[in-house]
């Protein structure tokens, strides 16, 4: 989770696919309004464009000559790539992509936006993806890239690419989780009524966003509480009070709507937090265990074996 404002530049070209733009943009806007350190810029080679629905977008900022530190350029896809990306507007974006990004600029694409990244040489030697109908074309444009055909989105460090359409929302929630944490990402997903989020290794989900594909408010209240403090020794009575139901009723509702128990849910979040700490910080396993709510390193290892291969030390060693 970062406290530095992330500047996101959504790059739009004529005939932009409306859902590629509106879905992720609204997710990011909601996150910003909820307190995420995000600043959004809608830009392109033209100040006004017509979208795939025939409606117009106005007030677009020009492509910036210089990008500020800690920026992310998000190239949004189009509805007719063969024609749209043969235009001068698309060529202008490609030229800009070759020169504008700085050493710390991250790049991302939604759907066919990956084709523009490829034309600019931004995907050379990287793992990436795009809409399933454009996989062969992307590979032809970026022969040295490792194009993945069966992923919702791919995070290759500096460059993220998504399969497009609704998966742009998955990518946006992933970015929100990185910037503002899993709780806020879950709140955005709930507000958008898209609870089941898919991750970079779909069908695997982020533990922080999994088991939210339901609409029961009491269960969400309990999940929100655990997400905020996974290390806390939550009793069923404490969670039931937060959820405004009886302990027995919460147990039944939780299993019915998530498919797992309260204990398993908390264990999964604790293990996810432990993995993050072990991979990012050089802390002793005993210290990580305490920070994540485990009684000891031995207790951490015992629970770890239920959900993960290897050991906590192996995760730290691969960081």
Residue pairs with C-beta under 8 A, 6 or more apart in sequence:
1 178
1 179
1 180
1 181
2 37
2 178
2 179
2 180
3 37
4 37
4 70
5 37
5 38
5 39
5 70
6 37
6 38
6 39
6 70
6 71
6 72
6 175
6 179
7 39
7 41
7 67
7 68
7 70
7 71
7 72
8 28
8 38
8 39
8 40
8 41
8 71
8 72
8 74
8 175
9 41
9 43
9 64
9 67
9 71
9 72
9 73
9 74
10 21
10 24
10 25
10 40
10 41
10 42
10 43
10 74
10 76
11 43
11 44
11 63
11 73
11 74
11 75
11 76
11 93
11 113
12 21
12 42
12 43
12 44
12 49
12 57
12 60
12 76
13 44
13 45
13 46
13 49
13 76
13 78
13 84
13 85
13 87
13 89
13 90
13 93
13 116
14 46
14 49
14 50
14 78
14 84
14 87
14 89
15 49
15 50
15 51
15 52
15 78
15 79
15 80
15 83
15 84
16 49
16 51
16 52
16 57
16 76
16 77
16 78
16 79
17 51
17 52
17 76
17 77
17 78
17 79
17 111
17 112
17 164
17 165
18 51
18 52
18 53
18 55
19 165
19 166
19 168
20 76
20 77
20 78
20 110
20 111
20 113
20 164
20 165
20 168
21 51
21 76
21 110
23 166
23 168
23 169
23 172
24 74
24 76
24 110
24 168
24 169
24 171
24 172
25 40
25 42
25 172
26 192
27 169
27 172
27 173
27 176
27 188
27 192
28 38
28 40
28 172
28 175
28 176
29 40
30 188
30 191
30 192
31 38
31 172
31 176
31 179
31 180
31 184
31 185
31 188
32 38
32 39
32 40
34 180
34 184
34 187
34 188
35 180
35 184
36 176
36 179
36 180
36 184
37 179
37 180
38 176
38 179
38 180
41 61
41 64
42 57
42 59
42 60
42 61
43 60
43 61
43 62
43 63
43 64
44 60
44 61
44 62
44 63
44 89
44 93
45 62
45 63
45 88
45 89
45 92
45 93
45 96
46 60
46 89
47 58
47 59
47 60
47 61
47 62
48 56
48 57
48 58
48 59
48 60
49 56
49 57
49 60
49 89
50 56
50 57
51 57
52 78
52 79
63 92
63 93
63 96
63 100
64 100
65 100
66 100
67 73
67 100
67 101
67 102
67 105
69 102
69 104
70 104
71 101
71 102
71 104
71 105
71 106
72 105
72 106
72 107
72 108
72 175
73 97
73 100
73 101
73 105
73 106
73 107
73 108
74 108
74 109
74 110
74 113
75 93
75 97
75 107
75 108
75 109
75 110
75 113
75 114
75 116
75 117
76 109
76 110
76 111
76 113
76 168
77 109
77 110
77 111
77 112
77 113
77 114
77 131
77 164
77 168
78 84
78 85
78 111
78 112
78 113
81 112
81 115
81 134
81 137
84 90
85 112
85 115
85 116
85 119
90 116
93 116
94 116
94 119
94 120
95 120
97 107
97 116
97 117
97 120
97 122
98 120
98 121
101 107
101 122
105 158
106 158
106 159
106 160
107 117
107 122
107 158
107 159
107 160
108 159
108 160
108 161
108 162
108 171
108 175
109 116
109 117
109 130
109 160
109 161
109 162
110 162
110 164
110 167
110 168
110 171
111 130
111 131
111 134
111 162
111 163
111 164
111 165
111 167
111 168
112 130
112 131
112 134
112 164
113 164
114 123
114 128
114 129
114 130
114 134
114 138
114 161
115 130
115 134
115 137
115 138
115 141
117 123
117 128
117 159
117 161
118 128
118 138
118 141
118 142
118 145
119 141
121 142
122 159
123 138
123 141
123 142
123 145
123 159
123 161
124 142
124 144
124 145
125 144
125 145
126 142
126 145
126 146
126 156
126 159
127 145
127 146
127 148
127 154
127 156
128 138
128 142
128 145
128 146
128 147
128 148
128 154
128 156
128 159
128 161
129 135
129 138
129 147
129 148
129 149
129 151
129 153
129 154
129 161
129 162
129 163
130 138
130 147
130 161
130 162
130 163
130 164
131 163
131 164
131 165
132 149
132 163
135 147
135 149
138 145
138 147
139 145
139 147
148 154
151 163
151 200
151 201
151 202
152 162
152 163
152 167
152 170
152 171
152 198
152 199
152 200
152 202
153 160
153 161
153 162
153 163
153 167
153 170
153 171
153 174
153 199
153 200
154 160
154 161
154 162
154 200
155 174
155 200
160 171
160 174
160 175
162 168
162 170
162 171
166 194
167 198
169 192
169 194
170 197
170 198
170 199
170 202
173 185
173 188
173 189
173 197
173 209
174 185
174 197
174 199
174 200
174 206
176 184
176 185
176 188
177 184
177 185
177 206
177 208
177 209
182 206
182 208
182 209
182 227
183 208
183 224
183 227
183 228
185 197
185 208
185 209
186 208
186 209
186 212
186 223
186 224
186 227
187 224
189 195
189 197
189 209
189 212
190 212
190 220
193 215
195 212
195 213
195 214
195 215
196 205
196 210
196 212
196 213
197 205
197 206
197 209
197 210
197 212
198 205
199 205
199 206
199 209
206 272
207 268
207 269
207 271
207 272
208 227
208 269
208 272
210 268
211 223
211 258
211 259
211 260
211 265
212 220
212 223
214 220
214 257
214 258
216 253
216 257
218 243
218 244
218 245
218 249
218 250
218 253
219 243
219 250
219 253
219 254
219 257
219 258
221 242
221 243
221 244
222 239
222 240
222 242
222 243
222 250
222 254
222 262
223 258
223 265
225 234
225 239
225 242
225 243
226 232
226 234
226 239
226 262
226 265
226 266
226 269
227 269
230 266
230 269
230 270
230 272
230 273
230 292
230 293
231 270
231 273
231 291
231 292
231 293
232 293
233 293
234 262
234 266
236 247
236 250
236 251
236 262
237 247
239 247
239 250
239 262
240 246
240 247
240 249
240 250
243 250
243 253
245 253
250 262
251 261
251 262
254 260
254 261
254 262
254 265
255 261
258 265
260 268
266 293
267 303
267 306
267 307
268 307
270 292
270 293
270 294
270 303
271 292
271 303
271 304
271 307
271 308
273 291
273 292
274 288
274 289
274 292
274 294
274 300
274 304
274 312
275 308
275 315
277 283
277 288
277 291
277 292
278 285
278 288
278 312
278 315
278 316
278 319
279 315
279 316
279 318
279 319
280 319
282 316
283 291
285 297
285 300
285 301
285 312
285 313
285 316
286 296
286 297
288 297
288 300
288 312
289 295
289 296
289 297
289 299
289 300
292 300
294 300
294 303
297 312
300 312
301 311
301 312
304 311
304 312
308 315
